[in-house]
Amino acid sequence: MGRQRQPGPSTPATVALDRAGIAYTKHPYDHDPSAPSYGLEAAEALGAEPAQVFKTLLVDTGTGLGVGVVPVDGQLDLKAVAAALGAKSVTMADPAAAERSTGYVVGGISPVGQKRALPTVLDETAYGFDVVFVSGGRRGFDIGLSPADLATVTGAVRARIGRA
């Protein structure tokens, strides 16, 4: 029952997916630290439309952190993610707090395999694709998986939280 290892790094995200028995693909690429948008850089490197590549953003609910997963070519609607998380309001999380909580560096935060499981909301536009791409846990490394599997492994709820 040996799985053939795909090229690309092993990260907490890939370990979590392997443990959960979820099928995914690894997509390492050469990351340019001076890229104006890491998400758009990933979409270009993957040859995917930006609407199919998702970024992981952490928010502060006032009582803890939460995760919003939205297309890289859009923005997170703070009011919508607050409603989806059952919070009165949210603000973007402090980058240092996001790194401490997830175990990942900003620009490489994966919604999968975080140190602490956080309430997660996946933008409903993800469900328009068979496969979506999210950070694999480091800059220059994305993973592809079905939106349903992403929601399962992260415990995400589905809501419209992105805006153009």
Buried (B, 14 or more C-beta within 10 A) or exposed (E): EEEEEEEBEEBBBBEBBEEEEBEBEBBBBEBEEEBEEBBBBBBBBBEBEBBBBBBBBBBBBEEBBBBBBBBBBBBBBBEBBBBBBEBEEBEEBEEEEBBEBBBBBBBBBBBBBBEEEBBBBBBBBBBEBEBBBBBBBBBBBBBBBBBBBBBEBBEBBBBBBBBE
